[in-house]
Amino acid sequence: MISAVMPTYARTAFALVKGEGMYVWADDGRRFLDMGSGIAVNSLGHCHPKLVAALTEQANTLWHVSNLYRIAGQERVADMLVANSFADTVFFNNSGAEAVEAAIKMARRYHHGAGHPERYRIISCDGSFHGRSLTDLAAGSNEKHREGFGPMPEGFDHVPFDNLNAMRAAITDQTAAILVEPVQGEGGIKAPSPGFLKGVREMCDEFGILMVLDEVQTGNGRTGKLFAHEWAGVTPDILATAKGLGGGFPVGAVLATEAAAKAMTPGSHGSTFGGTPLAMAAVGAMLDVVLAPGFLPRVDKMARLLWDRLGAVVAKHPTVLTDVRGQGLMVGMRCAVENSVLVGKMIDNGVLTVPAGDNVVRMLPPMILEESHIDEAVQALDKSCADIAADMAKEKTG
């Protein structure tokens, strides 16, 4: 008999019932160090006092109004994002999938408005993940996620990640945009070579197409900058983000230049729940914290420390781990064993992590982590690897 909650996830046997800071508690009483952040969502940890206060105040004032009216919170948050990014304008919605789909629509609409409706195709990368809607599945390249949902929407061309030559060869007179993740998340925490994003930007300028970045997972401080593309010294035309944007409250956004958004006129796009007063209260509070002087440099410092400590564990346990990859506090460890085995052992040792493609285990900790939390996570990883190695030795000897 099917469960009341549709079984689309292979869930743990325990439920998480309480959170505070870097920690969560299960219904069986166990406490876990949360190094997954709800898959890069709880950017300021659990029940951050500034977020709680902002949401409580807003909940006692106004929850939802239609976008037929001005929403003061949207205007404040949009101003903050515009002032601290490449963008001139922002559209708010509810999730990363919606943000990516809106970005795709905007790219097509741009060329339609410029008198070139034939330019509708999007180039994206092998190994990419852009969400679970049909259009986002077509933009991504995971056949497992697509299975049983065909036929996929047409209009997407895939090239190898971090391969500028292949990308250039895929451009035609029908190409509208290039869509890329600055670091591939679900695909295995793969960071490109240093010149890749710059090369994409130059290519888009050369051919008159738009550069669209999926910063759903990499954005909002995760890499030590507000957005990951800042490390490459480039600016996109359109950017989709979500996950950590609301610090745990469901919200997404599309940021764009004035030129890229000029065809987005009244009626061209919309969202019933996008940018509600509650969502904007959460985003405003999150940005107040993240954009405060010293916060992002500290994220970068903690990330570098985490990488150093993880690198030592990888070197110590080559039969379990092969490398560390990613950027900032978006860290992947490629496994020599099934990644689910390591995720399970880490749970046994009191730390939550997240699996990803390419047999990777992710650490996506809240950006408030301290050195003591890094020590705790690394000790648990060391013990987990030792436990797995011991189990492998036992199996080998029979």
C-alpha positions as CSV (number, residue, x, y, z in Angstrom):
1,M,0.0,0.0,0.0
2,I,1.3,3.4,-0.9
3,S,2.2,5.8,1.9
4,A,0.1,8.9,2.5
5,V,3.3,10.9,1.7
6,M,4.1,10.0,-1.9
7,P,7.2,7.9,-1.9
8,T,9.4,10.0,-4.2
9,Y,12.3,10.1,-1.7
10,A,14.3,7.3,0.0
11,R,13.9,8.8,3.4
12,T,15.6,7.9,6.7
13,A,13.8,6.0,9.3
14,F,14.0,8.9,11.7
15,A,12.3,12.4,11.5
16,L,14.0,15.6,12.3
17,V,11.9,17.5,14.9
18,K,14.0,20.4,16.2
19,G,16.8,22.7,15.1
20,E,19.0,25.3,16.7
21,G,22.1,26.8,15.0
22,M,24.3,24.1,13.5
23,Y,22.4,21.2,15.1
24,V,19.2,19.3,14.6
25,W,17.5,16.7,16.8
26,A,15.7,13.5,15.6
27,D,12.5,12.0,17.1
28,D,14.6,9.3,18.7
29,G,16.5,11.9,20.7
30,R,19.7,11.9,18.7
31,R,21.5,15.2,17.9
32,F,23.2,15.7,14.6
33,L,25.6,18.3,13.3
34,D,23.9,19.5,10.2
35,M,26.5,19.8,7.4
36,G,23.8,19.6,4.7
37,S,21.7,22.6,5.5
38,G,18.6,21.0,4.0
39,I,20.6,20.9,0.7
40,A,22.2,24.3,1.0
41,V,19.0,26.0,2.2
42,N,19.5,26.8,5.9
43,S,22.2,29.3,5.1
44,L,22.2,30.8,8.6
45,G,21.5,27.5,10.4
46,H,18.3,26.6,12.2
47,C,16.1,29.2,13.9
48,H,18.4,32.1,13.5
49,P,17.2,34.8,15.8
50,K,17.1,37.5,13.2
51,L,15.1,35.3,10.8
52,V,12.7,34.2,13.6
53,A,12.1,37.8,14.6
54,A,11.6,39.0,11.1
55,L,9.1,36.3,10.3
56,T,7.3,36.6,13.6
57,E,6.8,40.3,13.1
58,Q,5.6,39.9,9.5
59,A,3.3,37.0,10.5
60,N,1.6,39.4,12.9
61,T,1.2,42.0,10.2
62,L,0.5,40.6,6.7
63,W,1.1,37.2,5.2
64,H,0.0,37.3,1.6
65,V,-1.2,39.8,-1.0
66,S,-1.4,39.5,-4.8
67,N,1.3,40.9,-7.0
68,L,-1.5,43.1,-8.4
69,Y,-0.4,45.5,-5.7
70,R,2.9,47.0,-4.6
71,I,4.7,44.9,-2.0
72,A,7.0,47.0,0.1
73,G,9.2,44.1,1.1
74,Q,9.8,43.2,-2.5
75,E,11.0,46.7,-3.2
76,R,13.4,46.7,-0.3
77,V,14.8,43.3,-1.1
78,A,15.1,44.0,-4.8
79,D,17.0,47.2,-4.0
80,M,19.4,45.2,-1.8
81,L,20.0,42.7,-4.5
82,V,20.4,45.3,-7.3
83,A,22.8,47.3,-5.1
84,N,25.0,44.3,-4.4
85,S,25.0,42.5,-7.8
86,F,25.3,43.0,-11.5
87,A,21.5,43.2,-11.8
88,D,19.1,46.1,-12.6
89,T,15.9,44.3,-11.8
90,V,14.6,41.2,-9.9
91,F,11.6,38.9,-10.3
92,F,10.6,36.9,-7.2
93,N,9.1,33.4,-7.2
94,N,9.1,30.3,-5.0
95,S,11.8,27.9,-5.9
96,G,15.0,27.2,-7.9
97,A,13.1,25.3,-10.5
98,E,10.7,28.2,-11.1
99,A,13.7,30.6,-11.2
100,V,15.5,28.7,-13.9
101,E,12.3,28.3,-15.9
102,A,11.7,32.0,-15.7
103,A,15.3,32.7,-16.8
104,I,14.8,30.5,-19.8
105,K,11.6,32.3,-20.7
106,M,13.3,35.6,-20.3
107,A,16.1,34.6,-22.6
108,R,13.7,33.6,-25.3
109,R,11.5,36.6,-24.8
110,Y,14.6,38.9,-25.2
111,H,15.2,37.7,-28.7
112,H,11.6,37.7,-29.6
113,G,11.4,41.3,-28.6
114,A,14.5,42.0,-30.7
115,G,12.8,40.6,-33.7
116,H,14.5,37.3,-33.7
117,P,11.9,34.7,-32.5
118,E,14.0,32.0,-34.3
119,R,16.6,32.4,-31.5
120,Y,15.1,30.1,-28.9
121,R,17.5,27.3,-28.3
122,I,19.5,27.1,-25.0
123,I,23.0,25.5,-24.7
124,S,23.6,23.8,-21.4
125,C,26.1,21.3,-20.1
126,D,26.4,17.6,-19.6
127,G,26.1,16.7,-15.9
128,S,24.0,19.8,-15.2
129,F,20.9,19.9,-13.0
130,H,18.4,22.8,-13.3
131,G,15.3,21.5,-11.5
132,R,12.4,19.1,-11.8
133,S,9.9,20.8,-14.1
134,L,9.7,19.3,-17.6
135,T,11.5,22.3,-19.1
136,D,14.2,22.2,-16.4
137,L,14.7,18.4,-16.9
138,A,15.2,19.1,-20.6
139,A,17.8,21.8,-19.8
140,G,19.6,19.4,-17.5
141,S,21.1,16.2,-18.6
142,N,20.3,13.5,-16.0
143,E,18.6,10.6,-17.8
144,K,17.6,9.1,-14.4
145,H,15.6,12.2,-13.6
146,R,14.0,12.2,-17.0
147,E,13.0,8.5,-17.1
148,G,9.3,8.0,-17.7
149,F,8.6,11.7,-18.2
150,G,9.2,12.0,-22.0
151,P,9.1,13.3,-24.5
152,M,11.2,16.2,-23.2
153,P,10.5,19.8,-24.3
154,E,12.5,20.7,-27.4
155,G,15.0,23.5,-27.6
156,F,18.1,22.4,-25.6
157,D,21.6,21.5,-26.8
158,H,24.0,19.8,-24.4
159,V,27.8,20.1,-24.5
160,P,30.5,18.8,-22.2
161,F,31.0,20.9,-19.0
162,D,34.1,23.1,-19.0
163,N,34.7,22.7,-22.8
164,L,34.6,26.0,-24.5
165,N,35.4,24.5,-27.9
166,A,32.4,22.2,-27.8
167,M,30.2,25.1,-26.6
168,R,31.3,27.3,-29.5
169,A,30.7,24.6,-32.0
170,A,27.1,24.2,-30.7
171,I,26.1,27.8,-31.4
172,T,23.8,28.3,-34.3
173,D,21.6,31.1,-35.7
174,Q,18.9,29.6,-33.4
175,T,20.9,29.9,-30.2
176,A,19.4,32.3,-27.6
177,A,21.5,31.7,-24.6
178,I,24.1,29.6,-22.7
179,L,22.9,28.3,-19.4
180,V,25.5,27.1,-16.9
181,E,26.1,26.5,-13.2
182,P,29.3,28.2,-11.9
183,V,29.8,24.9,-10.0
184,Q,27.8,21.9,-10.9
185,G,25.9,20.9,-7.7
186,E,23.7,17.8,-8.1
187,G,26.0,16.6,-10.9
188,G,28.8,16.1,-8.4
189,I,30.2,19.4,-7.1
190,K,32.3,20.0,-10.2
191,A,34.0,23.3,-10.5
192,P,35.3,24.4,-14.0
193,S,38.7,25.6,-14.9
194,P,39.5,29.2,-13.9
195,G,38.9,30.7,-17.4
196,F,35.7,28.9,-18.2
197,L,33.1,31.5,-17.1
198,K,35.1,34.3,-18.7
199,G,35.2,32.3,-21.9
200,V,31.5,31.8,-21.8
201,R,31.0,35.6,-21.3
202,E,33.2,36.4,-24.3
203,M,31.4,33.9,-26.4
204,C,28.0,35.3,-25.6
205,D,29.2,38.8,-26.4
206,E,30.7,37.6,-29.7
207,F,27.5,35.9,-30.9
208,G,24.9,38.3,-29.4
209,I,23.4,35.7,-27.1
210,L,22.7,35.8,-23.3
211,M,24.7,34.4,-20.5
212,V,22.4,32.8,-18.0
213,L,23.7,31.5,-14.7
214,D,22.0,28.9,-12.5
215,E,23.2,30.0,-9.0
216,V,20.4,28.2,-7.2
217,Q,22.9,26.4,-5.1
218,T,26.1,28.5,-5.5
219,G,24.4,31.8,-4.7
220,N,23.7,33.8,-1.5
221,G,27.1,33.6,0.0
222,R,27.7,29.8,-0.3
223,T,31.1,30.3,-2.0
224,G,32.3,33.3,0.1
225,K,30.9,35.9,-2.4
226,L,27.2,36.8,-2.7
227,F,27.3,35.0,-6.1
228,A,29.9,32.5,-7.3
229,H,30.5,34.2,-10.6
230,E,32.1,37.1,-8.8
231,W,35.2,35.0,-8.3
232,A,35.6,34.8,-12.1
233,G,35.3,38.5,-12.5
234,V,32.4,38.2,-15.0
235,T,28.8,39.3,-15.0
236,P,25.9,37.4,-16.5
237,D,22.8,38.8,-18.2
238,I,20.4,36.7,-16.2
239,L,20.8,34.8,-13.0
240,A,18.5,32.3,-11.3
241,T,18.8,31.7,-7.5
242,A,16.9,30.2,-4.6
243,K,17.9,27.7,-1.9
244,G,19.7,29.8,0.7
245,L,18.1,33.0,-0.4
246,G,15.4,32.8,2.3
247,G,17.5,31.1,4.9
248,G,15.0,28.2,5.0
249,F,11.9,30.0,3.8
250,P,10.9,28.9,0.3
251,V,11.7,31.7,-2.2
252,G,13.5,32.1,-5.5
253,A,14.5,35.0,-7.7
254,V,15.6,35.9,-11.2
255,L,18.1,38.8,-11.4
256,A,18.7,40.5,-14.8
257,T,20.2,43.4,-16.5
258,E,17.8,46.1,-17.9
259,A,18.7,45.0,-21.4
260,A,17.9,41.3,-20.8
261,A,14.6,42.1,-19.1
262,K,13.4,44.8,-21.4
263,A,10.8,42.5,-23.1
264,M,9.3,41.4,-19.7
265,T,6.3,43.6,-19.8
266,P,3.0,43.3,-17.7
267,G,1.4,39.9,-18.3
268,S,4.6,38.3,-19.7
269,H,5.2,36.3,-16.5
270,G,3.8,36.0,-13.0
271,S,3.5,34.1,-9.8
272,T,0.7,33.9,-7.3
273,F,2.9,33.2,-4.3
274,G,6.1,34.9,-5.6
275,G,7.5,37.6,-3.3
276,T,4.9,37.4,-0.5
277,P,5.5,39.7,2.5
278,L,6.5,36.6,4.5
279,A,9.1,35.5,2.0
280,M,10.5,39.0,1.6
281,A,10.8,39.4,5.4
282,A,13.0,36.2,5.4
283,V,15.1,37.3,2.5
284,G,15.6,40.8,3.9
285,A,16.7,39.4,7.2
286,M,19.1,36.9,5.6
287,L,20.7,39.5,3.4
288,D,21.1,41.9,6.4
289,V,23.2,39.2,8.0
290,V,25.1,38.0,4.9
291,L,25.9,41.5,3.6
292,A,27.1,42.8,7.0
293,P,30.8,43.8,6.9
294,G,33.1,40.8,7.5
295,F,30.5,38.1,7.1
296,L,31.4,36.8,3.6
297,P,35.2,37.1,4.2
298,R,34.6,34.9,7.3
299,V,32.7,32.4,5.2
300,D,35.7,32.2,2.9
301,K,38.1,31.8,5.8
302,M,36.0,28.9,7.3
303,A,35.7,27.3,3.9
304,R,39.5,27.3,3.4
305,L,40.0,25.8,6.8
306,L,37.4,23.1,6.1
307,W,39.1,22.2,2.8
308,D,42.5,21.9,4.5
309,R,41.1,19.5,7.1
310,L,39.1,17.5,4.6
311,G,42.1,17.1,2.4
312,A,44.0,15.5,5.2
313,V,41.3,13.0,5.7
314,V,41.2,12.1,2.0
315,A,44.9,11.5,2.0
316,K,44.6,9.3,5.1
317,H,41.8,7.1,3.6
318,P,42.5,6.6,-0.1
319,T,40.4,3.4,-0.1
320,V,37.3,5.3,0.8
321,L,37.8,8.9,-0.6
322,T,39.6,10.0,-3.8
323,D,39.4,13.8,-3.8
324,V,37.8,17.0,-2.5
325,R,36.1,19.3,-5.0
326,G,33.9,22.4,-5.3
327,Q,34.2,26.0,-4.1
328,G,33.7,27.7,-0.7
329,L,31.2,26.0,1.5
330,M,30.0,23.9,-1.4
331,V,32.2,20.9,-0.9
332,G,32.1,17.5,-2.5
333,M,34.1,14.4,-1.6
334,R,34.3,11.7,-4.3
335,C,34.0,8.2,-2.9
336,A,35.8,5.0,-3.7
337,V,32.9,3.2,-2.2
338,E,29.1,3.8,-2.7
339,N,28.4,7.3,-1.5
340,S,25.3,6.1,0.3
341,V,27.6,4.0,2.6
342,L,29.5,7.1,3.7
343,V,26.3,9.1,4.2
344,G,25.0,6.3,6.4
345,K,28.2,6.1,8.4
346,M,28.3,9.8,8.9
347,I,24.7,9.6,10.3
348,D,25.9,6.9,12.7
349,N,28.7,9.2,13.8
350,G,26.4,12.2,14.3
351,V,26.8,14.3,11.2
352,L,24.3,14.9,8.3
353,T,25.7,15.1,4.7
354,V,24.1,15.0,1.3
355,P,24.7,12.6,-1.6
356,A,25.3,13.9,-5.2
357,G,26.0,12.6,-8.6
358,D,29.4,11.1,-9.7
359,N,29.4,9.2,-6.4
360,V,30.0,12.3,-4.3
361,V,29.1,13.2,-0.8
362,R,28.4,16.9,-0.2
363,M,29.0,19.1,2.7
364,L,26.9,22.3,2.5
365,P,27.1,23.6,6.0
366,P,25.3,26.7,7.3
367,M,27.5,29.7,6.8
368,I,27.6,30.3,10.6
369,L,29.9,27.4,11.3
370,E,32.8,27.8,13.6
371,E,36.1,26.0,13.7
372,S,34.8,23.7,16.5
373,H,32.1,22.5,14.0
374,I,34.7,21.9,11.4
375,D,36.7,19.8,13.9
376,E,33.5,17.9,14.8
377,A,32.6,17.2,11.2
378,V,36.2,16.1,10.2
379,Q,36.5,13.8,13.3
380,A,33.2,12.2,12.3
381,L,34.5,11.8,8.7
382,D,37.8,10.3,9.8
383,K,35.9,7.8,12.0
384,S,33.4,7.0,9.3
385,C,36.2,6.3,6.8
386,A,38.0,4.1,9.3
387,D,34.8,2.2,10.0
388,I,34.2,1.6,6.3
389,A,37.8,0.6,5.8
390,A,37.5,-1.9,8.7
391,D,34.3,-3.3,7.3
392,M,36.0,-3.7,3.9
393,A,38.9,-5.6,5.5
394,K,36.5,-7.9,7.3
395,E,34.7,-8.7,4.0
396,K,37.9,-9.3,2.2
397,T,39.2,-11.8,4.8
398,G,35.8,-13.6,4.9
